[in-house]
Amino acid sequence: MSREPGLSVRLKLTLSYAGFLMVAGAVLLGIVWAFLLRYVPDGPITGPGPFVPNRGDLIRAFAPAAVWALLFLLAFGLLGGWFLAGRMLAPLRRITEATRLAAGGSLSHRIELEGAEDEFRELADSFDAMLARLESHVAEQRRFAANASHELRTPLAITRTLLDVARKDPDRDVDELIERLRIVNTRAIGLTEALLLLSRADQRSFTCETVDLSLLAEEAAEALLPLAEARGTTLRTLGAVTPASGSPALLRQLVSNLVHNAIVHNLPADGIVDIVTSVQPDAAEIVVENTGEKLSPLLVSTLAEPFQRGSERIRTDDHAGVGLGLAIVRSIAQAHGGTLDLAARPDGGLRVTVRLPRPAE
Protein backbone atom coordinates (compact mmCIF):
# COMPACT_ATOMS: atom_id res chain seq x y z
CA MET A 1 0.00 0.00 0.00
CA SER A 2 1.33 3.45 -0.96
CA ARG A 3 1.78 5.86 1.94
CA GLU A 4 2.88 9.45 2.25
CA PRO A 5 6.40 9.94 3.70
CA GLY A 6 6.40 10.72 7.41
CA LEU A 7 8.65 11.00 10.43
CA SER A 8 10.51 7.89 11.49
CA VAL A 9 9.72 6.24 14.81
CA ARG A 10 13.25 7.01 15.99
CA LEU A 11 12.78 10.73 15.30
CA LYS A 12 9.38 10.70 16.98
CA LEU A 13 10.86 9.06 20.07
CA THR A 14 13.76 11.54 20.06
CA LEU A 15 11.38 14.50 19.94
CA SER A 16 9.31 12.91 22.67
CA TYR A 17 12.35 12.49 24.93
CA ALA A 18 13.52 16.06 24.30
CA GLY A 19 10.03 17.45 24.79
CA PHE A 20 9.67 15.58 28.06
CA LEU A 21 12.96 17.01 29.33
CA MET A 22 11.89 20.52 28.31
CA VAL A 23 8.57 20.15 30.11
CA ALA A 24 10.32 18.75 33.19
CA GLY A 25 12.78 21.69 33.17
CA ALA A 26 9.97 24.24 32.78
CA VAL A 27 8.08 22.63 35.65
CA LEU A 28 11.21 22.77 37.81
CA LEU A 29 11.69 26.48 37.03
CA GLY A 30 8.04 27.09 37.78
CA ILE A 31 8.46 25.41 41.17
CA VAL A 32 11.48 27.62 41.91
CA TRP A 33 9.45 30.69 41.02
CA ALA A 34 6.44 29.65 43.03
CA PHE A 35 8.23 28.62 46.20
CA LEU A 36 11.26 30.97 46.26
CA LEU A 37 11.07 34.12 44.21
CA ARG A 38 7.57 35.08 45.27
CA TYR A 39 8.77 35.56 48.86
CA VAL A 40 11.36 38.18 47.77
CA PRO A 41 10.06 41.80 47.86
CA ASP A 42 9.46 43.38 44.48
CA GLY A 43 10.58 46.92 45.38
CA PRO A 44 14.04 48.18 46.29
CA ILE A 45 15.38 46.89 49.54
CA THR A 46 17.20 49.63 51.49
CA GLY A 47 18.80 49.68 54.87
CA PRO A 48 22.12 49.60 56.60
CA GLY A 49 24.51 46.86 55.57
CA PRO A 50 25.44 45.23 52.23
CA PHE A 51 23.34 45.29 49.07
CA VAL A 52 20.27 43.03 49.16
CA PRO A 53 18.80 42.12 45.71
CA ASN A 54 15.07 42.37 45.24
CA ARG A 55 12.81 40.19 43.07
CA GLY A 56 13.66 42.11 39.89
CA ASP A 57 17.38 41.70 40.47
CA LEU A 58 16.95 37.97 41.00
CA ILE A 59 14.82 37.58 37.87
CA ARG A 60 17.37 39.44 35.74
CA ALA A 61 20.10 37.18 37.04
CA PHE A 62 17.99 33.99 36.97
CA ALA A 63 16.30 34.35 33.56
CA PRO A 64 19.42 34.00 31.32
CA ALA A 65 20.62 31.02 33.36
CA ALA A 66 17.16 29.42 33.06
CA VAL A 67 17.17 29.94 29.28
CA TRP A 68 20.62 28.38 28.95
CA ALA A 69 19.52 25.50 31.16
CA LEU A 70 16.50 24.89 28.93
CA LEU A 71 18.65 25.03 25.80
CA PHE A 72 21.05 22.54 27.36
CA LEU A 73 18.15 20.26 28.24
CA LEU A 74 16.87 20.53 24.65
CA ALA A 75 20.25 19.61 23.14
CA PHE A 76 20.83 16.87 25.71
CA GLY A 77 17.32 15.50 25.13
CA LEU A 78 17.76 15.42 21.35
CA LEU A 79 21.17 13.74 21.41
CA GLY A 80 20.35 11.37 24.25
CA GLY A 81 16.93 10.61 22.82
CA TRP A 82 18.38 9.86 19.39
CA PHE A 83 20.91 7.47 20.93
CA LEU A 84 18.44 5.76 23.23
CA ALA A 85 15.80 5.44 20.52
CA GLY A 86 18.37 3.82 18.22
CA ARG A 87 19.33 1.32 20.90
CA MET A 88 15.71 0.53 21.70
CA LEU A 89 14.66 0.15 18.05
CA ALA A 90 17.64 -1.96 16.95
CA PRO A 91 15.70 -5.25 17.45
CA LEU A 92 12.80 -3.82 15.48
CA ARG A 93 15.09 -3.09 12.54
CA ARG A 94 16.25 -6.71 12.53
CA ILE A 95 12.64 -7.88 12.62
CA THR A 96 11.78 -5.52 9.74
CA GLU A 97 14.71 -6.80 7.68
CA ALA A 98 13.63 -10.40 8.30
CA THR A 99 10.08 -9.48 7.24
CA ARG A 100 11.36 -8.00 3.98
CA LEU A 101 13.41 -11.13 3.28
CA ALA A 102 10.37 -13.31 3.97
CA ALA A 103 8.23 -11.14 1.70
CA GLY A 104 10.85 -11.65 -1.01
CA GLY A 105 10.53 -15.42 -0.69
CA SER A 106 13.42 -16.20 1.67
CA LEU A 107 11.85 -18.28 4.47
CA SER A 108 15.10 -19.80 5.73
CA HIS A 109 16.28 -16.58 7.43
CA ARG A 110 15.86 -16.39 11.21
CA ILE A 111 16.14 -13.34 13.49
CA GLU A 112 17.54 -15.25 16.50
CA LEU A 113 17.45 -12.16 18.71
CA GLU A 114 19.73 -12.59 21.72
CA GLY A 115 19.28 -11.16 25.19
CA ALA A 116 16.77 -11.43 28.03
CA GLU A 117 13.09 -11.78 27.23
CA ASP A 118 11.11 -8.64 26.51
CA GLU A 119 8.38 -7.54 24.07
CA PHE A 120 10.73 -7.29 21.07
CA ARG A 121 12.35 -10.65 21.73
CA GLU A 122 8.97 -12.26 22.24
CA LEU A 123 7.91 -10.83 18.87
CA ALA A 124 11.15 -12.05 17.25
CA ASP A 125 10.73 -15.57 18.66
CA SER A 126 7.12 -15.72 17.46
CA PHE A 127 8.21 -14.51 14.03
CA ASP A 128 10.95 -17.16 13.86
CA ALA A 129 8.45 -19.85 14.80
CA MET A 130 6.05 -18.59 12.12
CA LEU A 131 8.83 -18.64 9.51
CA ALA A 132 9.72 -22.20 10.49
CA ARG A 133 6.12 -23.32 10.08
CA LEU A 134 5.77 -21.49 6.78
CA GLU A 135 9.00 -22.98 5.44
CA SER A 136 7.89 -26.46 6.42
CA HIS A 137 4.43 -25.92 4.95
CA VAL A 138 5.77 -24.52 1.66
CA ALA A 139 8.26 -27.37 1.33
CA GLU A 140 5.49 -29.89 1.97
CA GLN A 141 3.20 -28.18 -0.54
CA ARG A 142 5.91 -28.15 -3.19
CA ARG A 143 6.66 -31.81 -2.62
CA PHE A 144 2.96 -32.60 -2.66
CA ALA A 145 2.40 -30.62 -5.88
CA ALA A 146 5.29 -32.42 -7.57
CA ASN A 147 3.94 -35.82 -6.51
CA ALA A 148 0.39 -34.86 -7.50
CA SER A 149 1.45 -33.71 -10.96
CA HIS A 150 3.37 -36.94 -11.44
CA GLU A 151 0.45 -39.08 -10.30
CA LEU A 152 -2.04 -37.20 -12.49
CA ARG A 153 0.26 -37.41 -15.48
CA THR A 154 0.45 -41.21 -15.20
CA PRO A 155 -3.24 -42.03 -15.91
CA LEU A 156 -3.33 -39.44 -18.69
CA ALA A 157 -0.25 -41.00 -20.31
CA ILE A 158 -1.76 -44.47 -19.99
CA THR A 159 -5.00 -43.27 -21.58
CA ARG A 160 -3.12 -41.72 -24.50
CA THR A 161 -1.10 -44.90 -24.99
CA LEU A 162 -4.21 -47.07 -25.01
CA LEU A 163 -5.89 -44.81 -27.54
CA ASP A 164 -2.78 -44.71 -29.75
CA VAL A 165 -2.55 -48.49 -29.73
CA ALA A 166 -6.27 -48.84 -30.49
CA ARG A 167 -5.98 -46.41 -33.40
CA LYS A 168 -3.10 -48.38 -34.93
CA ASP A 169 -4.79 -51.75 -34.34
CA PRO A 170 -8.32 -51.71 -35.77
CA ASP A 171 -8.84 -55.37 -34.74
CA ARG A 172 -8.24 -54.67 -31.03
CA ASP A 173 -10.91 -55.85 -28.61
CA VAL A 174 -13.06 -52.75 -27.97
CA ASP A 175 -14.59 -54.10 -24.75
CA GLU A 176 -11.15 -54.68 -23.27
CA LEU A 177 -10.07 -51.18 -24.26
CA ILE A 178 -13.18 -49.65 -22.69
CA GLU A 179 -12.65 -51.58 -19.46
CA ARG A 180 -9.02 -50.53 -19.18
CA LEU A 181 -9.94 -46.91 -19.91
CA ARG A 182 -12.66 -47.11 -17.26
CA ILE A 183 -10.16 -48.32 -14.64
CA VAL A 184 -7.66 -45.59 -15.52
CA ASN A 185 -10.38 -42.93 -15.52
CA THR A 186 -11.72 -44.16 -12.17
CA ARG A 187 -8.28 -43.85 -10.60
CA ALA A 188 -7.83 -40.34 -12.06
CA ILE A 189 -11.20 -39.25 -10.66
CA GLY A 190 -10.37 -40.81 -7.30
CA LEU A 191 -7.06 -38.95 -7.19
CA THR A 192 -8.73 -35.62 -8.03
CA GLU A 193 -11.39 -36.11 -5.36
CA ALA A 194 -8.73 -37.10 -2.83
CA LEU A 195 -6.71 -33.97 -3.59
CA LEU A 196 -9.80 -31.78 -3.11
CA LEU A 197 -10.62 -33.49 0.17
CA LEU A 198 -7.05 -33.13 1.39
CA SER A 199 -7.11 -29.42 0.54
CA ARG A 200 -10.39 -28.97 2.42
CA ALA A 201 -8.98 -30.70 5.49
CA ASP A 202 -5.83 -28.57 5.42
CA GLN A 203 -7.90 -25.37 5.23
CA ARG A 204 -10.00 -26.45 8.25
CA SER A 205 -13.12 -25.01 6.64
CA PHE A 206 -15.74 -26.95 8.61
CA THR A 207 -18.04 -26.67 11.62
CA CYS A 208 -17.54 -29.00 14.58
CA GLU A 209 -20.43 -31.19 15.76
CA THR A 210 -20.76 -34.20 18.04
CA VAL A 211 -20.13 -37.37 16.03
CA ASP A 212 -20.35 -41.02 17.16
CA LEU A 213 -17.23 -42.84 15.89
CA SER A 214 -18.75 -46.26 16.57
CA LEU A 215 -21.64 -45.45 14.25
CA LEU A 216 -19.25 -44.23 11.55
CA ALA A 217 -17.25 -47.45 11.94
CA GLU A 218 -20.37 -49.57 11.44
CA GLU A 219 -21.37 -47.52 8.38
CA ALA A 220 -17.89 -47.89 6.83
CA ALA A 221 -17.82 -51.63 7.50
CA GLU A 222 -21.24 -52.06 5.93
CA ALA A 223 -20.35 -49.97 2.86
CA LEU A 224 -17.05 -51.76 2.30
CA LEU A 225 -18.30 -55.26 3.08
CA PRO A 226 -18.62 -56.25 -0.63
CA LEU A 227 -14.98 -55.27 -1.23
CA ALA A 228 -13.91 -57.22 1.86
CA GLU A 229 -15.86 -60.30 0.79
CA ALA A 230 -14.38 -60.14 -2.70
CA ARG A 231 -10.94 -60.23 -1.12
CA GLY A 232 -11.82 -62.85 1.44
CA THR A 233 -11.31 -60.41 4.31
CA THR A 234 -13.29 -60.57 7.55
CA LEU A 235 -14.46 -57.26 9.05
CA ARG A 236 -15.01 -57.08 12.81
CA THR A 237 -16.26 -54.00 14.66
CA LEU A 238 -16.24 -53.52 18.42
CA GLY A 239 -16.96 -50.57 20.68
CA ALA A 240 -19.66 -48.67 22.51
CA VAL A 241 -20.81 -45.15 21.76
CA THR A 242 -17.70 -43.02 21.17
CA PRO A 243 -18.56 -39.31 20.84
CA ALA A 244 -16.02 -37.06 19.14
CA SER A 245 -16.03 -33.40 18.13
CA GLY A 246 -15.60 -32.61 14.44
CA SER A 247 -17.07 -32.49 10.95
CA PRO A 248 -19.37 -35.46 10.27
CA ALA A 249 -18.41 -35.55 6.57
CA LEU A 250 -14.65 -35.41 7.19
CA LEU A 251 -14.72 -37.91 10.05
CA ARG A 252 -16.84 -40.26 7.94
CA GLN A 253 -14.16 -40.00 5.23
CA LEU A 254 -11.44 -40.59 7.85
CA VAL A 255 -13.03 -43.83 9.08
CA SER A 256 -13.82 -44.98 5.54
CA ASN A 257 -10.22 -44.40 4.47
CA LEU A 258 -8.93 -46.34 7.46
CA VAL A 259 -11.13 -49.35 6.75
CA HIS A 260 -10.53 -49.22 2.98
CA ASN A 261 -6.78 -48.98 3.48
CA ALA A 262 -6.85 -51.96 5.87
CA ILE A 263 -8.81 -54.08 3.37
CA VAL A 264 -6.79 -53.39 0.22
CA HIS A 265 -3.44 -53.83 2.02
CA ASN A 266 -4.53 -57.03 3.74
CA LEU A 267 -2.25 -59.47 1.95
CA PRO A 268 -2.40 -62.37 1.48
CA ALA A 269 -6.13 -63.05 1.19
CA ASP A 270 -8.34 -64.44 3.99
CA GLY A 271 -7.18 -61.72 6.37
CA ILE A 272 -8.92 -59.96 9.23
CA VAL A 273 -9.65 -56.26 9.84
CA ASP A 274 -10.57 -55.19 13.37
CA ILE A 275 -12.22 -51.82 13.97
CA VAL A 276 -12.35 -50.82 17.64
CA THR A 277 -13.70 -47.55 19.04
CA SER A 278 -13.31 -46.46 22.65
CA VAL A 279 -13.56 -43.44 24.94
CA GLN A 280 -10.25 -42.52 26.57
CA PRO A 281 -9.85 -40.05 29.47
CA ASP A 282 -8.68 -37.27 27.15
CA ALA A 283 -9.79 -38.35 23.67
CA ALA A 284 -12.10 -40.41 21.51
CA GLU A 285 -10.13 -43.24 19.92
CA ILE A 286 -10.56 -45.48 16.90
CA VAL A 287 -8.12 -48.32 16.20
CA VAL A 288 -8.03 -50.21 12.89
CA GLU A 289 -5.82 -53.30 12.63
CA ASN A 290 -5.27 -55.57 9.67
CA THR A 291 -3.30 -58.75 9.13
CA GLY A 292 -0.83 -59.04 6.28
CA GLU A 293 2.84 -58.81 5.47
CA LYS A 294 5.38 -57.78 8.07
CA LEU A 295 6.28 -54.11 7.68
CA SER A 296 9.58 -52.49 8.51
CA PRO A 297 9.61 -49.47 10.87
CA LEU A 298 11.12 -47.36 8.07
CA LEU A 299 8.23 -48.15 5.74
CA VAL A 300 5.64 -47.55 8.46
CA SER A 301 7.09 -44.09 9.13
CA THR A 302 6.39 -43.07 5.51
CA LEU A 303 2.90 -44.51 5.05
CA ALA A 304 1.14 -41.27 6.04
CA GLU A 305 3.08 -39.29 3.43
CA PRO A 306 1.19 -38.46 0.21
CA PHE A 307 1.38 -41.09 -2.55
CA GLN A 308 3.05 -43.70 -0.35
CA ARG A 309 1.69 -47.25 -0.63
CA GLY A 310 2.27 -50.15 1.66
CA SER A 311 2.69 -52.64 -1.15
CA GLU A 312 3.57 -52.06 -4.76
CA ARG A 313 1.94 -55.38 -5.73
CA ILE A 314 -1.53 -53.91 -5.62
CA ARG A 315 -0.98 -50.86 -7.82
CA THR A 316 -2.87 -52.32 -10.73
CA ASP A 317 -5.91 -53.16 -8.63
CA ASP A 318 -9.08 -51.19 -9.35
CA HIS A 319 -9.51 -50.53 -5.63
CA ALA A 320 -5.87 -49.96 -4.76
CA GLY A 321 -6.32 -46.22 -4.25
CA VAL A 322 -3.94 -43.44 -5.14
CA GLY A 323 -1.65 -43.40 -2.13
CA LEU A 324 -3.51 -40.62 -0.30
CA GLY A 325 -5.60 -42.68 2.12
CA LEU A 326 -3.51 -42.29 5.26
CA ALA A 327 -2.32 -38.83 4.19
CA ILE A 328 -5.96 -37.72 4.19
CA VAL A 329 -6.52 -39.43 7.54
CA ARG A 330 -3.56 -37.57 9.04
CA SER A 331 -4.69 -34.21 7.63
CA ILE A 332 -8.25 -34.68 8.89
CA ALA A 333 -7.01 -35.75 12.32
CA GLN A 334 -4.64 -32.77 12.59
CA ALA A 335 -7.35 -30.39 11.37
CA HIS A 336 -9.50 -31.60 14.29
CA GLY A 337 -6.66 -31.26 16.79
CA GLY A 338 -6.17 -35.03 16.89
CA THR A 339 -3.28 -37.41 16.26
CA LEU A 340 -2.47 -40.35 14.00
CA ASP A 341 -0.23 -43.18 15.16
CA LEU A 342 1.03 -46.02 12.95
CA ALA A 343 2.62 -49.20 14.28
CA ALA A 344 3.62 -52.47 12.64
CA ARG A 345 2.03 -55.56 14.19
CA PRO A 346 4.51 -58.23 15.32
CA ASP A 347 2.67 -60.94 13.35
CA GLY A 348 2.34 -58.78 10.22
CA GLY A 349 0.00 -56.03 9.18
CA LEU A 350 -0.58 -52.55 10.52
CA ARG A 351 -2.20 -50.97 13.56
CA VAL A 352 -3.57 -47.46 13.00
CA THR A 353 -4.72 -45.38 15.97
CA VAL A 354 -6.54 -42.06 15.63
CA ARG A 355 -7.30 -39.94 18.68
CA LEU A 356 -9.75 -37.07 18.37
CA PRO A 357 -10.99 -34.43 20.84
CA ARG A 358 -14.07 -35.29 22.83
CA PRO A 359 -17.06 -32.93 22.80
CA ALA A 360 -17.23 -30.30 25.50
CA GLU A 361 -19.33 -31.35 28.49
Secondary structure, 3 states (H helix, E strand, C coil): CCCCCCCCHHHHHHHHHHHHHHHHHHHHHHHHHHHCHHHCCCCCCCCCCCCCCCHHHHHHHHHHHHHHHHHHHHHHHHHHHHHHHHHHHHHHHHHHHHHHHHHCCCCCCCCCCCCCCCHHHHHHHHHHHHHHHHHHHHHHHHHHHHHHHHHHHHHHHHHHHHHHHHHHCCCCCHHHHHHHHHHHHHHHHHHHHHHHHHHHHHHCCCCCEEEEHHHHHHHHHHHCHHHHHHCCCEEEEECCCCEEEECHHHHHHHHHHHHHHHHHCCCCCCCEEEEEEEECCCCEEEEEEECCCCCCHHHHCCCCCCCCCCCHHHCCCCCCCCCCHHHHHHHHHHHCCCEEEEEECCCCCEEEEEEECCCCC
